[in-house]
């Protein structure tokens, strides 16, 4: 076993341990502190006390949602950076996040939907339509959906949809009042129904990523080299874009837009395990949920009994870390 492989295995094991610790903290800490023994009693011994009820009814669904959202965003970020060969690409680059926002605001303003579980399908529909539109624009004309055209089409779609969303919420005060709580990005208040509606899509997205993982390594060498290695570049890029769209749709539909995770976690993973996408994807899948859960715990305890939404905490904690990482030149190109 080579030294590089041993290092990658060591970091992956460390990622597993970090995720386990983050899950434990998410279950135990908050405005109400619960001892690890009480968490164990609630999960494995069917405890009936107040602490056990809090763990099972509130913190387990919240933790599961945090794991799903972090996993989806981090893996989608790796894929988007891989298919666009753009180190600053993130899951919303195809207009997915803004498309989901448009779906939610339309559901609130025109269809009378007022619960996170009810938002899910509309967010998925908006995310999918936005991504299809962006890919169709990028794929038209000469050269097909090249990385540059994908980025430009996504930027245009983001700007257009954001203006439509703003037009709706500024003319409907009730829609604005409800939409702003979803738009801030939070995993609080999500229950098992939200998880049940989104986990199949998470599984489909991850399976699509597994299909294109090797192709992402080839794309990193350039389209001509990838074709020479036997990869169908257009197909790899299309399947990768579909996978990233599905995963981003899962995250945004479940928790609202959450920045930083899909941008920075892939860079952190590459700095630790190199540029092989199979290792980067595996470590990102561990680090993404850890970042979400730790940020959520800090948002619960720093300003207790009030809470700071997880999207705010990821930005506050993540941006300085990413700046420090860049200054040290620890990142590895996508």
Secondary structure, 3 states (H helix, E strand, C coil): CCHHHHHHHHHHHHHHHHHHHHHHHHHHCCCCCCCHHHHHHHHHCCCCCHHHHHHHHHHHHHHHHHHHHHHHHHHHHHHHHHHHCCCCCCHHHHCHHHHHHHHHHHHHHHHCCCCHHHHHHHHHHHHHHHHHHHHHHHHCCCCCCCHHHHHHHHHHHHHHHHHHHHHHHHCCHHHHHHHHHHHCCCCCCCCHHHHHHHHHHHHHHHHHHHHHHHHHHHHCCCHHHHHHCCCCHHHHHHHHHHHHHHHHHHHHHHHCCCCCHHHHHHHHHHHHHCCCHHHHHHHHHHHHHHHHHHHHHHHHHCCCCCCCCHHHHHHHHHHHHHHHHHHCCCCCCC
